[in-house]
């Protein structure tokens, strides 16, 4: 249902503005993703890989710290042979600066890919945007539509990436250290790492679509309708 708002101007004229409910915006955003399913999957896949790598590195550290917390000397030697500098850090290990830079670069590449994909999406939807603006859509509605689409893709892609990253980290830990990799891990820390990776993925998705969405929102209806596809 559309909500009608009437405002009386100082000159006495009645101005009518049609406000689209938020639920309707969600429906339009979902239909747009479904129509462009292949492109949406490609964009989401890059986010899945970046978030999975981030979650994998963090959960791996959680697994190693859980093993070190047991105080088992044999496990400590295994962790040392795996390349972790346990002697310098005591009973806790962290990601090395090199690992942090690799994760940062992977996330940066992911954002660039999202921006590129969303710019292409805006180019393909010139006529659609122009039609909506001719029908009375405001700039903030176009902006909200693109942000909702990015938010949906971000939640799905980041959640799936965090789950895959955690599964790979646990599997790798079991292969290297055996069953204690599962029994000794602190699940609260692992869930925290997964939540952090999911949140970062959602933020990356929104950051990547912000510029294309602003460009689409500021587009003039006449220019958009004049573009030949």
Buried (B, 14 or more C-beta within 10 A) or exposed (E): EEEEEEEEEEEEEEEEEEEBEEEEBBEBBEEBBEEBEEBBEEBBBBBBBBBBBBBBBBBBBBBBBBBBBBEBEEBBEBBEEBEBEBEEEEEEBEBEEEBEEBBEEBBEEBBEBBBBBBBEBBEEBBBBBBBBBEEEBBEEBBBBBBBBBBBBBBBBBBBBBBBBBBBBBBEBBBEBBEEBBBEBBEEEBBBBBBEBBBBBBBBBBBBBBBEBBBBBBEBEBEEBBEEEE
